[in-house]
Amino acid sequence: MKRPGIGGHGYGHATVPLTTGTYPAIIAITHNGHGHFVVDALDAELRSDSQLVYTDGPFTCRALVNADTDRPVHALRVQADGPWQIDAVSVTAALPFTGSVRCPASEVLRYEGGPAIATLRHEGDPRADDGGYFLVDTFTVDGHGFLDELANYVGPWQGEVPLPGPCLIHARSDGPWSISVPSSPRK
């Protein structure tokens, strides 16, 4: 298996090749500027395939790439007004999730329990006129396949969703969000 291996930093706009091949990886993204910050995942033709970050000001998050096998990422396009850093790590570095967690922005979690009903809550981004985006998808634990979409909303939102298990949870959010699963599964 090829090891994740992007590591870069810069100031302003840049395109950074993804050196993980088509293997799933977690991308750690940090922006220390005060203005607009965008990170797009680019396909083999260097076209934007999906947006990983769209926010303003200082921002830190983690995103999952190459877990959807028919949409490999070949590079990342960074648009920033200040300093930024991007690093790739293996999907084994996903944060373990066991009962309840609150995250400040996009994150990748590893859930090792069985199927359960999860409560998701998106607090919204107070800096965004529309309250910010919230998209939550699940993937196989090894990151090699999409399982289900749990949420796709703009603005503050809360709801219960079926959580497959075990799985990776990739939440894309520009504001705080949380997920919780009861300690004993519902029957």
N, C-alpha and C positions, 0 to 999 in steps of 0.2 A: 504494500500500500504506500502510495506517495504521501509524504508528510506535508502538512500545510506549511507554507513558507512565504507569505507576503509580509513585508515589513517596510513601512515607509512613513515618512513624515514630510511635511512641506508647508508652504504658505501660499494661499491663493488657489488658483485653478490648476488641476493636473489630472492626467489619466495614468492610473497605476495598474500594470499587468497583474493578474491573479496567477500565482505560480503553484496553485494547488492542483492543477489539472482539472479534471471533472469530479474530483473527490469532494464530498461535503466538508465544509469548514465553518467555523464561527469566526466572524470578522469583528474585532474590537475597534470601535471608532471613537475618536475624541476630537473635539473642536474647541479651541480656546479664544476664538474671535468673538466680536460683539454683534456682527451683522449676520447676513444670510448664510446658511450652510446646507448644501445638498450633496448627497452621495447616490449615484445611480449605478446599478449593476448593468454591465454591457455584455452583449452576446458576441459570437464569433465575428460578426460583421461590424462590431463596435457600435451597435445601436442600443439604446436604452431598453432593457428588458423589464426592469422593475426599479422602483425607487426605494432605497434603504433608509435614507434620512432626508427630511425636508423641514427645516426649522430655522430659528434665529438665535443667536447668542451662543454662549458656552454650552456644550452638549457632550454627553458620553453615553454610549449604548453598545450593544452587541447584536449582530444579525447573523442569520443562517443563510449560507449560499450553497448551491449545487445539491440541495436535497431533493429538488424536483428534477429527476433525471433527464427530462426532455427539454430543460431550459438551462444548460450549463452557462456559467458566468466566466468570461475570459478577462475582464478588466473592470476596474471601478473608476468612474469619473467623479472627481471631487470639484465642487464649486464652493469656495470659501473666501471670506474676507480677512482671515487671519490664520494662525498656525493650526495644523491638524496632524493627527497620527492615526495610522491604520495598521493593525497586526492581525494575522490569521493564526488560529489555533485549531486543534482537532475537536471534533464534536464530543469527544470524551470530556472536554473541559466545560460542557454545559453545566449550569448550576443545578445541584440536586434539589428537587422539589418534593416535599413529603406531606405537608398539610396546609400550609398557608404561606404566602410570600407577597410582599409589596415591592414593586420595582419602580424606579423613577422614569424609565423610558424603555425603549425596545430591549428585549432580552431573550436568551435561549435557555430553557429549563429542561432538565431530564426528569421525567416522571416514571418511576419504576413500579407503581402500583397497578392494580387491575382496573377494569372499566369502572367508572364512577360518575356521579353528577358533580360538576364543578361550578362554583359561583365565580363569575368574572365581574370585575368592576373597573371601569375606566373613569378616572376623575376628570379627564380632559386637560387640555393645555390652556391655561388662562391667558397666554400671550397670543393665541390664535383666535381670530374673529369667529371661526366656526367651532371652536372647542377642541380642535385637533382630531387626528385619525386614530383608529384602533382596529387592527387586523390581527387575528390570532389563528394560526394554522398548526396542525399536528403532523408529525412525520415519524417514520420508523426510528427506533432508538439509535440505529447505526447511521441515520441520516440519508438512507438510500431510497426513500420513497414517501410520497405524500399520503396522508391518511384522511384528514378531514379539516374543514374550515369551522372554527368555533365562533368567531365573531368578525364582523366587518361593518363598523359604524364610524360616524363622525360625531364628535362632541361627547359629553358625559353619557355613560350608559352602564347598566347593571343587568345581569341575567344569569340564569342557570343553563348549562350546556352539558351534553354528554361528552365525557372525556375518555377516549380509548386508552388503554394502558397495556403495557408500558409504551412510552412514546417520548419524542422530543416536542416541546412546545415552543413555537417561535411567535412571540408577540411583537408587533411593530406598532410603536406608539411614540408620540412626541410629548407625552405627559405621563404622570403617575398612573399606575394600574395595579391591580392585585388579582390573585387567584387563590381559591381555597377549596379543599376537598374534605368532607367529613371523615373523621377517623375510622368509622365503620361504614362499609358500603351499604347503599339502600337496597332493599329487597323488593 
